[in-house]
């Protein structure tokens, strides 16, 4: 699955570079640019996911504080989301 994601990112970057008229002199230069772009995208997505989880945590804490009937469900869902994100992060980064 990791190879598919990298190949898809590589193909999108290649099209973007071709449209931007950036000339690549070799395959190794393309690999370098693709790995830089992939790293930047992964970092950006990690920050976005972190922000979403932080906002969701505020909602969960508010629900717990107001004794909402579904507060436990929100908390369980948030914990599951964190676990899934950590597993996905390990798969993408390659732990």
PDB file with one MODEL, atoms N, CA, C and O in Angstrom:
MODEL        1
ATOM      1  N   UNK A   1       0.821  -1.181   0.000  1.00  0.00           N
ATOM      2  CA  UNK A   1       0.000   0.000   0.000  1.00  0.00           C
ATOM      3  C   UNK A   1       0.871   1.254   0.000  1.00  0.00           C
ATOM      4  O   UNK A   1       0.537   2.244  -0.650  1.00  0.00           O
ATOM      5  N   UNK A   2       1.987   1.211   0.729  1.00  0.00           N
ATOM      6  CA  UNK A   2       2.888   2.358   0.800  1.00  0.00           C
ATOM      7  C   UNK A   2       3.455   2.670  -0.575  1.00  0.00           C
ATOM      8  O   UNK A   2       3.613   3.836  -0.937  1.00  0.00           O
ATOM      9  N   UNK A   3       3.761   1.626  -1.344  1.00  0.00           N
ATOM     10  CA  UNK A   3       4.302   1.837  -2.681  1.00  0.00           C
ATOM     11  C   UNK A   3       3.270   2.489  -3.585  1.00  0.00           C
ATOM     12  O   UNK A   3       3.612   3.331  -4.415  1.00  0.00           O
ATOM     13  N   UNK A   4       1.994   2.102  -3.426  1.00  0.00           N
ATOM     14  CA  UNK A   4       0.938   2.703  -4.237  1.00  0.00           C
ATOM     15  C   UNK A   4       0.812   4.188  -3.948  1.00  0.00           C
ATOM     16  O   UNK A   4       0.661   5.000  -4.861  1.00  0.00           O
ATOM     17  N   UNK A   5       0.875   4.539  -2.656  1.00  0.00           N
ATOM     18  CA  UNK A   5       0.765   5.941  -2.273  1.00  0.00           C
ATOM     19  C   UNK A   5       1.940   6.724  -2.842  1.00  0.00           C
ATOM     20  O   UNK A   5       1.762   7.815  -3.384  1.00  0.00           O
ATOM     21  N   UNK A   6       3.141   6.166  -2.717  1.00  0.00           N
ATOM     22  CA  UNK A   6       4.319   6.853  -3.232  1.00  0.00           C
ATOM     23  C   UNK A   6       4.270   6.978  -4.750  1.00  0.00           C
ATOM     24  O   UNK A   6       4.628   8.019  -5.299  1.00  0.00           O
ATOM     25  N   UNK A   7       3.825   5.913  -5.436  1.00  0.00           N
ATOM     26  CA  UNK A   7       3.732   5.982  -6.886  1.00  0.00           C
ATOM     27  C   UNK A   7       2.693   7.002  -7.312  1.00  0.00           C
ATOM     28  O   UNK A   7       2.903   7.735  -8.278  1.00  0.00           O
ATOM     29  N   UNK A   8       1.583   7.056  -6.607  1.00  0.00           N
ATOM     30  CA  UNK A   8       0.554   8.028  -6.943  1.00  0.00           C
ATOM     31  C   UNK A   8       1.055   9.442  -6.700  1.00  0.00           C
ATOM     32  O   UNK A   8       0.805  10.330  -7.514  1.00  0.00           O
ATOM     33  N   UNK A   9       1.758   9.667  -5.593  1.00  0.00           N
ATOM     34  CA  UNK A   9       2.337  10.991  -5.325  1.00  0.00           C
ATOM     35  C   UNK A   9       3.394  11.334  -6.367  1.00  0.00           C
ATOM     36  O   UNK A   9       3.496  12.477  -6.814  1.00  0.00           O
ATOM     37  N   UNK A  10       4.182  10.322  -6.749  1.00  0.00           N
ATOM     38  CA  UNK A  10       5.220  10.550  -7.748  1.00  0.00           C
ATOM     39  C   UNK A  10       4.613  10.937  -9.080  1.00  0.00           C
ATOM     40  O   UNK A  10       5.114  11.841  -9.749  1.00  0.00           O
ATOM     41  N   UNK A  11       3.557  10.275  -9.470  1.00  0.00           N
ATOM     42  CA  UNK A  11       2.943  10.599 -10.753  1.00  0.00           C
ATOM     43  C   UNK A  11       2.300  11.979 -10.719  1.00  0.00           C
ATOM     44  O   UNK A  11       2.376  12.721 -11.699  1.00  0.00           O
ATOM     45  N   UNK A  12       1.660  12.334  -9.592  1.00  0.00           N
ATOM     46  CA  UNK A  12       1.076  13.675  -9.490  1.00  0.00           C
ATOM     47  C   UNK A  12       2.160  14.746  -9.514  1.00  0.00           C
ATOM     48  O   UNK A  12       1.993  15.788 -10.148  1.00  0.00           O
ATOM     49  N   UNK A  13       3.277  14.491  -8.822  1.00  0.00           N
ATOM     50  CA  UNK A  13       4.368  15.453  -8.818  1.00  0.00           C
ATOM     51  C   UNK A  13       4.975  15.581 -10.198  1.00  0.00           C
ATOM     52  O   UNK A  13       5.321  16.681 -10.629  1.00  0.00           O
ATOM     53  N   UNK A  14       5.106  14.465 -10.895  1.00  0.00           N
ATOM     54  CA  UNK A  14       5.677  14.491 -12.238  1.00  0.00           C
ATOM     55  C   UNK A  14       4.815  15.339 -13.167  1.00  0.00           C
ATOM     56  O   UNK A  14       5.340  16.128 -13.953  1.00  0.00           O
ATOM     57  N   UNK A  15       3.510  15.182 -13.083  1.00  0.00           N
ATOM     58  CA  UNK A  15       2.597  15.979 -13.904  1.00  0.00           C
ATOM     59  C   UNK A  15       2.696  17.447 -13.509  1.00  0.00           C
ATOM     60  O   UNK A  15       2.709  18.321 -14.377  1.00  0.00           O
ATOM     61  N   UNK A  16       2.767  17.727 -12.211  1.00  0.00           N
ATOM     62  CA  UNK A  16       2.868  19.116 -11.756  1.00  0.00           C
ATOM     63  C   UNK A  16       4.174  19.743 -12.224  1.00  0.00           C
ATOM     64  O   UNK A  16       4.198  20.895 -12.656  1.00  0.00           O
ATOM     65  N   UNK A  17       5.255  18.981 -12.135  1.00  0.00           N
ATOM     66  CA  UNK A  17       6.535  19.504 -12.593  1.00  0.00           C
ATOM     67  C   UNK A  17       6.544  19.717 -14.104  1.00  0.00           C
ATOM     68  O   UNK A  17       7.118  20.686 -14.600  1.00  0.00           O
ATOM     69  N   UNK A  18       5.910  18.813 -14.819  1.00  0.00           N
ATOM     70  CA  UNK A  18       5.849  18.953 -16.268  1.00  0.00           C
ATOM     71  C   UNK A  18       5.030  20.190 -16.645  1.00  0.00           C
ATOM     72  O   UNK A  18       5.389  20.916 -17.572  1.00  0.00           O
ATOM     73  N   UNK A  19       3.950  20.423 -15.938  1.00  0.00           N
ATOM     74  CA  UNK A  19       3.127  21.595 -16.216  1.00  0.00           C
ATOM     75  C   UNK A  19       3.839  22.886 -15.830  1.00  0.00           C
ATOM     76  O   UNK A  19       3.621  23.929 -16.447  1.00  0.00           O
ATOM     77  N   UNK A  20       4.677  22.815 -14.825  1.00  0.00           N
ATOM     78  CA  UNK A  20       5.425  23.993 -14.393  1.00  0.00           C
ATOM     79  C   UNK A  20       6.674  24.194 -15.233  1.00  0.00           C
ATOM     80  O   UNK A  20       7.420  25.148 -15.013  1.00  0.00           O
ATOM     81  N   UNK A  21       6.905  23.333 -16.164  1.00  0.00           N
ATOM     82  CA  UNK A  21       8.033  23.379 -17.086  1.00  0.00           C
ATOM     83  C   UNK A  21       9.367  23.321 -16.355  1.00  0.00           C
ATOM     84  O   UNK A  21      10.315  24.017 -16.718  1.00  0.00           O
ATOM     85  N   UNK A  22       9.430  22.490 -15.329  1.00  0.00           N
ATOM     86  CA  UNK A  22      10.685  22.245 -14.637  1.00  0.00           C
ATOM     87  C   UNK A  22      11.361  21.093 -15.344  1.00  0.00           C
ATOM     88  O   UNK A  22      10.785  20.015 -15.493  1.00  0.00           O
ATOM     89  N   UNK A  23      12.561  21.320 -15.770  1.00  0.00           N
ATOM     90  CA  UNK A  23      13.288  20.282 -16.507  1.00  0.00           C
ATOM     91  C   UNK A  23      14.129  19.466 -15.534  1.00  0.00           C
ATOM     92  O   UNK A  23      14.896  20.006 -14.737  1.00  0.00           O
ATOM     93  N   UNK A  24      13.964  18.171 -15.619  1.00  0.00           N
ATOM     94  CA  UNK A  24      14.719  17.256 -14.784  1.00  0.00           C
ATOM     95  C   UNK A  24      15.831  16.656 -15.633  1.00  0.00           C
ATOM     96  O   UNK A  24      15.594  16.205 -16.754  1.00  0.00           O
ATOM     97  N   UNK A  25      17.028  16.654 -15.099  1.00  0.00           N
ATOM     98  CA  UNK A  25      18.148  16.163 -15.888  1.00  0.00           C
ATOM     99  C   UNK A  25      18.351  14.663 -15.744  1.00  0.00           C
ATOM    100  O   UNK A  25      18.980  14.044 -16.602  1.00  0.00           O
ATOM    101  N   UNK A  26      17.830  14.066 -14.674  1.00  0.00           N
ATOM    102  CA  UNK A  26      18.028  12.629 -14.498  1.00  0.00           C
ATOM    103  C   UNK A  26      16.918  12.052 -13.631  1.00  0.00           C
ATOM    104  O   UNK A  26      16.136  12.775 -13.015  1.00  0.00           O
ATOM    105  N   UNK A  27      16.880  10.747 -13.607  1.00  0.00           N
ATOM    106  CA  UNK A  27      15.890  10.045 -12.789  1.00  0.00           C
ATOM    107  C   UNK A  27      16.183  10.255 -11.312  1.00  0.00           C
ATOM    108  O   UNK A  27      15.258  10.382 -10.510  1.00  0.00           O
ATOM    109  N   UNK A  28      17.447  10.291 -10.946  1.00  0.00           N
ATOM    110  CA  UNK A  28      17.782  10.483  -9.531  1.00  0.00           C
ATOM    111  C   UNK A  28      17.338  11.858  -9.046  1.00  0.00           C
ATOM    112  O   UNK A  28      16.939  12.005  -7.891  1.00  0.00           O
ATOM    113  N   UNK A  29      17.402  12.867  -9.914  1.00  0.00           N
ATOM    114  CA  UNK A  29      16.916  14.184  -9.538  1.00  0.00           C
ATOM    115  C   UNK A  29      15.399  14.152  -9.333  1.00  0.00           C
ATOM    116  O   UNK A  29      14.876  14.788  -8.417  1.00  0.00           O
ATOM    117  N   UNK A  30      14.699  13.405 -10.193  1.00  0.00           N
ATOM    118  CA  UNK A  30      13.254  13.267 -10.041  1.00  0.00           C
ATOM    119  C   UNK A  30      12.931  12.555  -8.739  1.00  0.00           C
ATOM    120  O   UNK A  30      12.010  12.950  -8.023  1.00  0.00           O
ATOM    121  N   UNK A  31      13.690  11.500  -8.429  1.00  0.00           N
ATOM    122  CA  UNK A  31      13.453  10.770  -7.175  1.00  0.00           C
ATOM    123  C   UNK A  31      13.659  11.680  -5.975  1.00  0.00           C
ATOM    124  O   UNK A  31      12.909  11.606  -5.002  1.00  0.00           O
ATOM    125  N   UNK A  32      14.665  12.533  -6.039  1.00  0.00           N
ATOM    126  CA  UNK A  32      14.918  13.462  -4.949  1.00  0.00           C
ATOM    127  C   UNK A  32      13.759  14.429  -4.779  1.00  0.00           C
ATOM    128  O   UNK A  32      13.295  14.660  -3.662  1.00  0.00           O
ATOM    129  N   UNK A  33      13.292  14.993  -5.879  1.00  0.00           N
ATOM    130  CA  UNK A  33      12.175  15.938  -5.819  1.00  0.00           C
ATOM    131  C   UNK A  33      10.896  15.260  -5.345  1.00  0.00           C
ATOM    132  O   UNK A  33      10.130  15.846  -4.581  1.00  0.00           O
ATOM    133  N   UNK A  34      10.662  14.031  -5.793  1.00  0.00           N
ATOM    134  CA  UNK A  34       9.474  13.297  -5.383  1.00  0.00           C
ATOM    135  C   UNK A  34       9.529  12.992  -3.890  1.00  0.00           C
ATOM    136  O   UNK A  34       8.529  13.146  -3.189  1.00  0.00           O
ATOM    137  N   UNK A  35      10.683  12.564  -3.401  1.00  0.00           N
ATOM    138  CA  UNK A  35      10.782  12.253  -1.970  1.00  0.00           C
ATOM    139  C   UNK A  35      10.619  13.513  -1.128  1.00  0.00           C
ATOM    140  O   UNK A  35      10.029  13.456  -0.050  1.00  0.00           O
ATOM    141  N   UNK A  36      11.132  14.653  -1.600  1.00  0.00           N
ATOM    142  CA  UNK A  36      10.942  15.913  -0.874  1.00  0.00           C
ATOM    143  C   UNK A  36       9.465  16.295  -0.836  1.00  0.00           C
ATOM    144  O   UNK A  36       8.950  16.698   0.207  1.00  0.00           O
ATOM    145  N   UNK A  37       8.788  16.168  -1.969  1.00  0.00           N
ATOM    146  CA  UNK A  37       7.370  16.523  -2.032  1.00  0.00           C
ATOM    147  C   UNK A  37       6.534  15.577  -1.183  1.00  0.00           C
ATOM    148  O   UNK A  37       5.615  16.009  -0.487  1.00  0.00           O
ATOM    149  N   UNK A  38       6.850  14.294  -1.239  1.00  0.00           N
ATOM    150  CA  UNK A  38       6.114  13.314  -0.446  1.00  0.00           C
ATOM    151  C   UNK A  38       6.286  13.585   1.042  1.00  0.00           C
ATOM    152  O   UNK A  38       5.328  13.507   1.810  1.00  0.00           O
ATOM    153  N   UNK A  39       7.491  13.898   1.436  1.00  0.00           N
ATOM    154  CA  UNK A  39       7.755  14.216   2.838  1.00  0.00           C
ATOM    155  C   UNK A  39       6.971  15.452   3.269  1.00  0.00           C
ATOM    156  O   UNK A  39       6.423  15.488   4.371  1.00  0.00           O
ATOM    157  N   UNK A  40       6.915  16.449   2.419  1.00  0.00           N
ATOM    158  CA  UNK A  40       6.179  17.671   2.744  1.00  0.00           C
ATOM    159  C   UNK A  40       4.685  17.396   2.870  1.00  0.00           C
ATOM    160  O   UNK A  40       4.029  17.920   3.771  1.00  0.00           O
ATOM    161  N   UNK A  41       4.148  16.579   1.975  1.00  0.00           N
ATOM    162  CA  UNK A  41       2.719  16.255   2.018  1.00  0.00           C
ATOM    163  C   UNK A  41       2.392  15.459   3.274  1.00  0.00           C
ATOM    164  O   UNK A  41       1.392  15.738   3.935  1.00  0.00           O
ATOM    165  N   UNK A  42       3.212  14.480   3.610  1.00  0.00           N
ATOM    166  CA  UNK A  42       2.971  13.664   4.808  1.00  0.00           C
ATOM    167  C   UNK A  42       3.012  14.540   6.052  1.00  0.00           C
ATOM    168  O   UNK A  42       2.173  14.388   6.940  1.00  0.00           O
ATOM    169  N   UNK A  43       3.970  15.450   6.131  1.00  0.00           N
ATOM    170  CA  UNK A  43       4.070  16.342   7.277  1.00  0.00           C
ATOM    171  C   UNK A  43       2.834  17.239   7.383  1.00  0.00           C
ATOM    172  O   UNK A  43       2.293  17.439   8.470  1.00  0.00           O
ATOM    173  N   UNK A  44       2.396  17.773   6.246  1.00  0.00           N
ATOM    174  CA  UNK A  44       1.231  18.643   6.246  1.00  0.00           C
ATOM    175  C   UNK A  44      -0.019  17.880   6.691  1.00  0.00           C
ATOM    176  O   UNK A  44      -0.818  18.403   7.467  1.00  0.00           O
ATOM    177  N   UNK A  45      -0.188  16.667   6.212  1.00  0.00           N
ATOM    178  CA  UNK A  45      -1.358  15.858   6.584  1.00  0.00           C
ATOM    179  C   UNK A  45      -1.314  15.515   8.069  1.00  0.00           C
ATOM    180  O   UNK A  45      -2.352  15.490   8.731  1.00  0.00           O
ATOM    181  N   UNK A  46      -0.118  15.250   8.595  1.00  0.00           N
ATOM    182  CA  UNK A  46      -0.011  14.956  10.024  1.00  0.00           C
ATOM    183  C   UNK A  46      -0.438  16.157  10.863  1.00  0.00           C
ATOM    184  O   UNK A  46      -1.110  15.985  11.880  1.00  0.00           O
ATOM    185  N   UNK A  47      -0.064  17.360  10.461  1.00  0.00           N
ATOM    186  CA  UNK A  47      -0.485  18.560  11.191  1.00  0.00           C
ATOM    187  C   UNK A  47      -1.995  18.755  11.103  1.00  0.00           C
ATOM    188  O   UNK A  47      -2.631  19.124  12.090  1.00  0.00           O
ATOM    189  N   UNK A  48      -2.566  18.512   9.938  1.00  0.00           N
ATOM    190  CA  UNK A  48      -4.014  18.660   9.775  1.00  0.00           C
ATOM    191  C   UNK A  48      -4.757  17.665  10.658  1.00  0.00           C
ATOM    192  O   UNK A  48      -5.723  18.023  11.331  1.00  0.00           O
ATOM    193  N   UNK A  49      -4.301  16.411  10.651  1.00  0.00           N
ATOM    194  CA  UNK A  49      -4.939  15.384  11.485  1.00  0.00           C
ATOM    195  C   UNK A  49      -4.798  15.736  12.957  1.00  0.00           C
ATOM    196  O   UNK A  49      -5.740  15.559  13.729  1.00  0.00           O
ATOM    197  N   UNK A  50      -3.641  16.228  13.351  1.00  0.00           N
ATOM    198  CA  UNK A  50      -3.442  16.644  14.737  1.00  0.00           C
ATOM    199  C   UNK A  50      -4.390  17.753  15.147  1.00  0.00           C
ATOM    200  O   UNK A  50      -4.932  17.741  16.252  1.00  0.00           O
ATOM    201  N   UNK A  51      -4.590  18.716  14.252  1.00  0.00           N
ATOM    202  CA  UNK A  51      -5.508  19.820  14.548  1.00  0.00           C
ATOM    203  C   UNK A  51      -6.946  19.323  14.673  1.00  0.00           C
ATOM    204  O   UNK A  51      -7.680  19.750  15.564  1.00  0.00           O
ATOM    205  N   UNK A  52      -7.343  18.424  13.784  1.00  0.00           N
ATOM    206  CA  UNK A  52      -8.701  17.870  13.845  1.00  0.00           C
ATOM    207  C   UNK A  52      -8.903  17.092  15.144  1.00  0.00           C
ATOM    208  O   UNK A  52      -9.947  17.205  15.785  1.00  0.00           O
ATOM    209  N   UNK A  53      -7.903  16.304  15.526  1.00  0.00           N
ATOM    210  CA  UNK A  53      -8.018  15.546  16.779  1.00  0.00           C
ATOM    211  C   UNK A  53      -8.066  16.480  17.993  1.00  0.00           C
ATOM    212  O   UNK A  53      -8.775  16.199  18.959  1.00  0.00           O
ATOM    213  N   UNK A  54      -7.322  17.579  17.950  1.00  0.00           N
ATOM    214  CA  UNK A  54      -7.344  18.531  19.062  1.00  0.00           C
ATOM    215  C   UNK A  54      -8.715  19.186  19.177  1.00  0.00           C
ATOM    216  O   UNK A  54      -9.240  19.337  20.280  1.00  0.00           O
ATOM    217  N   UNK A  55      -9.291  19.573  18.058  1.00  0.00           N
ATOM    218  CA  UNK A  55     -10.625  20.172  18.079  1.00  0.00           C
ATOM    219  C   UNK A  55     -11.649  19.152  18.574  1.00  0.00           C
ATOM    220  O   UNK A  55     -12.544  19.488  19.350  1.00  0.00           O
ATOM    221  N   UNK A  56     -11.512  17.916  18.124  1.00  0.00           N
ATOM    222  CA  UNK A  56     -12.435  16.872  18.574  1.00  0.00           C
ATOM    223  C   UNK A  56     -12.279  16.609  20.072  1.00  0.00           C
ATOM    224  O   UNK A  56     -13.260  16.337  20.764  1.00  0.00           O
ATOM    225  N   UNK A  57     -11.050  16.691  20.566  1.00  0.00           N
ATOM    226  CA  UNK A  57     -10.829  16.489  22.003  1.00  0.00           C
ATOM    227  C   UNK A  57     -11.523  17.576  22.809  1.00  0.00           C
ATOM    228  O   UNK A  57     -12.074  17.293  23.873  1.00  0.00           O
ATOM    229  N   UNK A  58     -11.508  18.808  22.328  1.00  0.00           N
ATOM    230  CA  UNK A  58     -12.216  19.896  23.016  1.00  0.00           C
ATOM    231  C   UNK A  58     -13.704  19.564  23.094  1.00  0.00           C
ATOM    232  O   UNK A  58     -14.333  19.746  24.137  1.00  0.00           O
ATOM    233  N   UNK A  59     -14.260  19.079  21.994  1.00  0.00           N
ATOM    234  CA  UNK A  59     -15.680  18.699  21.975  1.00  0.00           C
ATOM    235  C   UNK A  59     -15.950  17.556  22.950  1.00  0.00           C
ATOM    236  O   UNK A  59     -16.962  17.566  23.650  1.00  0.00           O
ATOM    237  N   UNK A  60     -15.050  16.568  23.002  1.00  0.00           N
ATOM    238  CA  UNK A  60     -15.225  15.430  23.909  1.00  0.00           C
ATOM    239  C   UNK A  60     -15.171  15.896  25.363  1.00  0.00           C
ATOM    240  O   UNK A  60     -16.001  15.487  26.176  1.00  0.00           O
ATOM    241  N   UNK A  61     -14.211  16.740  25.693  1.00  0.00           N
ATOM    242  CA  UNK A  61     -14.094  17.240  27.069  1.00  0.00           C
ATOM    243  C   UNK A  61     -15.332  18.052  27.447  1.00  0.00           C
ATOM    244  O   UNK A  61     -15.832  17.937  28.565  1.00  0.00           O
ATOM    245  N   UNK A  62     -15.822  18.866  26.522  1.00  0.00           N
ATOM    246  CA  UNK A  62     -17.041  19.634  26.782  1.00  0.00           C
ATOM    247  C   UNK A  62     -18.225  18.696  27.035  1.00  0.00           C
ATOM    248  O   UNK A  62     -19.026  18.930  27.940  1.00  0.00           O
ATOM    249  N   UNK A  63     -18.330  17.648  26.239  1.00  0.00           N
ATOM    250  CA  UNK A  63     -19.424  16.686  26.419  1.00  0.00           C
ATOM    251  C   UNK A  63     -19.325  15.985  27.765  1.00  0.00           C
ATOM    252  O   UNK A  63     -20.332  15.774  28.441  1.00  0.00           O
ATOM    253  N   UNK A  64     -18.105  15.625  28.150  1.00  0.00           N
ATOM    254  CA  UNK A  64     -17.916  14.986  29.456  1.00  0.00           C
ATOM    255  C   UNK A  64     -18.239  15.955  30.597  1.00  0.00           C
ATOM    256  O   UNK A  64     -18.839  15.565  31.599  1.00  0.00           O
ATOM    257  N   UNK A  65     -17.840  17.213  30.438  1.00  0.00           N
ATOM    258  CA  UNK A  65     -18.069  18.205  31.490  1.00  0.00           C
ATOM    259  C   UNK A  65     -19.547  18.529  31.664  1.00  0.00           C
ATOM    260  O   UNK A  65     -19.989  18.825  32.774  1.00  0.00           O
ATOM    261  N   UNK A  66     -20.306  18.475  30.590  1.00  0.00           N
ATOM    262  CA  UNK A  66     -21.735  18.789  30.676  1.00  0.00           C
ATOM    263  C   UNK A  66     -22.579  17.540  30.902  1.00  0.00           C
ATOM    264  O   UNK A  66     -23.808  17.599  30.859  1.00  0.00           O
ATOM    265  N   UNK A  67     -21.934  16.439  31.137  1.00  0.00           N
ATOM    266  CA  UNK A  67     -22.609  15.166  31.397  1.00  0.00           C
ATOM    267  C   UNK A  67     -23.585  14.795  30.286  1.00  0.00           C
ATOM    268  O   UNK A  67     -24.728  14.414  30.542  1.00  0.00           O
ATOM    269  N   UNK A  68     -23.118  14.913  29.063  1.00  0.00           N
ATOM    270  CA  UNK A  68     -23.932  14.523  27.916  1.00  0.00           C
ATOM    271  C   UNK A  68     -24.158  13.015  27.941  1.00  0.00           C
ATOM    272  O   UNK A  68     -23.309  12.257  28.411  1.00  0.00           O
ATOM    273  N   UNK A  69     -25.305  12.593  27.431  1.00  0.00           N
ATOM    274  CA  UNK A  69     -25.621  11.162  27.435  1.00  0.00           C
ATOM    275  C   UNK A  69     -24.671  10.375  26.532  1.00  0.00           C
ATOM    276  O   UNK A  69     -24.402   9.202  26.794  1.00  0.00           O
ATOM    277  N   UNK A  70     -24.173  10.992  25.499  1.00  0.00           N
ATOM    278  CA  UNK A  70     -23.321  10.280  24.544  1.00  0.00           C
ATOM    279  C   UNK A  70     -21.839  10.589  24.737  1.00  0.00           C
ATOM    280  O   UNK A  70     -21.033  10.300  23.853  1.00  0.00           O
ATOM    281  N   UNK A  71     -21.468  11.169  25.871  1.00  0.00           N
ATOM    282  CA  UNK A  71     -20.086  11.571  26.111  1.00  0.00           C
ATOM    283  C   UNK A  71     -19.128  10.383  26.079  1.00  0.00           C
ATOM    284  O   UNK A  71     -18.020  10.491  25.553  1.00  0.00           O
ATOM    285  N   UNK A  72     -19.551   9.254  26.641  1.00  0.00           N
ATOM    286  CA  UNK A  72     -18.693   8.069  26.637  1.00  0.00           C
ATOM    287  C   UNK A  72     -18.454   7.576  25.210  1.00  0.00           C
ATOM    288  O   UNK A  72     -17.351   7.150  24.867  1.00  0.00           O
ATOM    289  N   UNK A  73     -19.481   7.637  24.397  1.00  0.00           N
ATOM    290  CA  UNK A  73     -19.334   7.225  22.993  1.00  0.00           C
ATOM    291  C   UNK A  73     -18.354   8.144  22.268  1.00  0.00           C
ATOM    292  O   UNK A  73     -17.527   7.681  21.482  1.00  0.00           O
ATOM    293  N   UNK A  74     -18.449   9.450  22.533  1.00  0.00           N
ATOM    294  CA  UNK A  74     -17.524  10.398  21.912  1.00  0.00           C
ATOM    295  C   UNK A  74     -16.087  10.113  22.325  1.00  0.00           C
ATOM    296  O   UNK A  74     -15.168  10.152  21.506  1.00  0.00           O
ATOM    297  N   UNK A  75     -15.910   9.822  23.623  1.00  0.00           N
ATOM    298  CA  UNK A  75     -14.566   9.536  24.130  1.00  0.00           C
ATOM    299  C   UNK A  75     -14.009   8.266  23.507  1.00  0.00           C
ATOM    300  O   UNK A  75     -12.848   8.235  23.098  1.00  0.00           O
ATOM    301  N   UNK A  76     -14.812   7.231  23.432  1.00  0.00           N
ATOM    302  CA  UNK A  76     -14.361   5.974  22.824  1.00  0.00           C
ATOM    303  C   UNK A  76     -14.030   6.187  21.346  1.00  0.00           C
ATOM    304  O   UNK A  76     -13.023   5.683  20.848  1.00  0.00           O
ATOM    305  N   UNK A  77     -14.879   6.933  20.658  1.00  0.00           N
ATOM    306  CA  UNK A  77     -14.615   7.227  19.249  1.00  0.00           C
ATOM    307  C   UNK A  77     -13.341   8.018  19.057  1.00  0.00           C
ATOM    308  O   UNK A  77     -12.591   7.764  18.115  1.00  0.00           O
ATOM    309  N   UNK A  78     -13.081   8.981  19.944  1.00  0.00           N
ATOM    310  CA  UNK A  78     -11.859   9.782  19.845  1.00  0.00           C
ATOM    311  C   UNK A  78     -10.620   8.913  20.089  1.00  0.00           C
ATOM    312  O   UNK A  78      -9.621   9.037  19.380  1.00  0.00           O
ATOM    313  N   UNK A  79     -10.690   8.045  21.085  1.00  0.00           N
ATOM    314  CA  UNK A  79      -9.551   7.151  21.369  1.00  0.00           C
ATOM    315  C   UNK A  79      -9.304   6.229  20.178  1.00  0.00           C
ATOM    316  O   UNK A  79      -8.154   6.007  19.799  1.00  0.00           O
ATOM    317  N   UNK A  80     -10.357   5.696  19.591  1.00  0.00           N
ATOM    318  CA  UNK A  80     -10.202   4.832  18.415  1.00  0.00           C
ATOM    319  C   UNK A  80      -9.579   5.620  17.267  1.00  0.00           C
ATOM    320  O   UNK A  80      -8.717   5.103  16.556  1.00  0.00           O
ATOM    321  N   UNK A  81     -10.009   6.866  17.081  1.00  0.00           N
ATOM    322  CA  UNK A  81      -9.439   7.699  16.014  1.00  0.00           C
ATOM    323  C   UNK A  81      -7.950   7.937  16.236  1.00  0.00           C
ATOM    324  O   UNK A  81      -7.169   7.913  15.285  1.00  0.00           O
ATOM    325  N   UNK A  82      -7.556   8.165  17.481  1.00  0.00           N
ATOM    326  CA  UNK A  82      -6.138   8.367  17.783  1.00  0.00           C
ATOM    327  C   UNK A  82      -5.345   7.098  17.496  1.00  0.00           C
ATOM    328  O   UNK A  82      -4.260   7.163  16.917  1.00  0.00           O
ATOM    329  N   UNK A  83      -5.873   5.949  17.894  1.00  0.00           N
ATOM    330  CA  UNK A  83      -5.184   4.677  17.643  1.00  0.00           C
ATOM    331  C   UNK A  83      -5.041   4.439  16.140  1.00  0.00           C
ATOM    332  O   UNK A  83      -3.974   4.041  15.674  1.00  0.00           O
ATOM    333  N   UNK A  84      -6.101   4.680  15.390  1.00  0.00           N
ATOM    334  CA  UNK A  84      -6.041   4.488  13.932  1.00  0.00           C
ATOM    335  C   UNK A  84      -5.018   5.440  13.321  1.00  0.00           C
ATOM    336  O   UNK A  84      -4.259   5.042  12.437  1.00  0.00           O
ATOM    337  N   UNK A  85      -4.986   6.674  13.775  1.00  0.00           N
ATOM    338  CA  UNK A  85      -4.007   7.635  13.249  1.00  0.00           C
ATOM    339  C   UNK A  85      -2.575   7.211  13.571  1.00  0.00           C
ATOM    340  O   UNK A  85      -1.682   7.334  12.733  1.00  0.00           O
ATOM    341  N   UNK A  86      -2.362   6.715  14.780  1.00  0.00           N
ATOM    342  CA  UNK A  86      -1.022   6.252  15.141  1.00  0.00           C
ATOM    343  C   UNK A  86      -0.605   5.044  14.319  1.00  0.00           C
ATOM    344  O   UNK A  86       0.551   4.944  13.907  1.00  0.00           O
ATOM    345  N   UNK A  87      -1.528   4.129  14.077  1.00  0.00           N
ATOM    346  CA  UNK A  87      -1.222   2.965  13.245  1.00  0.00           C
ATOM    347  C   UNK A  87      -0.929   3.413  11.815  1.00  0.00           C
ATOM    348  O   UNK A  87       0.019   2.932  11.195  1.00  0.00           O
ATOM    349  N   UNK A  88      -1.733   4.325  11.295  1.00  0.00           N
ATOM    350  CA  UNK A  88      -1.509   4.822   9.938  1.00  0.00           C
ATOM    351  C   UNK A  88      -0.178   5.541   9.836  1.00  0.00           C
ATOM    352  O   UNK A  88       0.531   5.402   8.839  1.00  0.00           O
ATOM    353  N   UNK A  89       0.163   6.301  10.850  1.00  0.00           N
ATOM    354  CA  UNK A  89       1.456   7.004  10.861  1.00  0.00           C
ATOM    355  C   UNK A  89       2.612   6.010  10.851  1.00  0.00           C
ATOM    356  O   UNK A  89       3.611   6.217  10.162  1.00  0.00           O
ATOM    357  N   UNK A  90       2.473   4.946  11.610  1.00  0.00           N
ATOM    358  CA  UNK A  90       3.511   3.918  11.610  1.00  0.00           C
ATOM    359  C   UNK A  90       3.632   3.219  10.271  1.00  0.00           C
ATOM    360  O   UNK A  90       4.739   2.876   9.857  1.00  0.00           O
ATOM    361  N   UNK A  91       2.518   2.999   9.581  1.00  0.00           N
ATOM    362  CA  UNK A  91       2.546   2.337   8.278  1.00  0.00           C
ATOM    363  C   UNK A  91       3.160   3.271   7.234  1.00  0.00           C
ATOM    364  O   UNK A  91       3.967   2.831   6.415  1.00  0.00           O
ATOM    365  N   UNK A  92       2.794   4.536   7.255  1.00  0.00           N
ATOM    366  CA  UNK A  92       3.298   5.480   6.257  1.00  0.00           C
ATOM    367  C   UNK A  92       4.783   5.739   6.451  1.00  0.00           C
ATOM    368  O   UNK A  92       5.553   5.731   5.490  1.00  0.00           O
ATOM    369  N   UNK A  93       5.186   5.971   7.706  1.00  0.00           N
ATOM    370  CA  UNK A  93       6.592   6.273   7.961  1.00  0.00           C
ATOM    371  C   UNK A  93       7.434   5.011   7.907  1.00  0.00           C
ATOM    372  O   UNK A  93       8.623   5.076   7.593  1.00  0.00           O
ATOM    373  N   UNK A  94       6.850   3.883   8.201  1.00  0.00           N
ATOM    374  CA  UNK A  94       7.562   2.633   8.059  1.00  0.00           C
ATOM    375  C   UNK A  94       8.133   2.074   9.346  1.00  0.00           C
ATOM    376  O   UNK A  94       9.185   1.435   9.329  1.00  0.00           O
ATOM    377  N   UNK A  95       7.460   2.301  10.455  1.00  0.00           N
ATOM    378  CA  UNK A  95       7.937   1.729  11.718  1.00  0.00           C
ATOM    379  C   UNK A  95       7.748   0.247  11.733  1.00  0.00           C
ATOM    380  O   UNK A  95       8.092  -0.409  12.717  1.00  0.00           O
TER     381      UNK A  95
ENDMDL
END
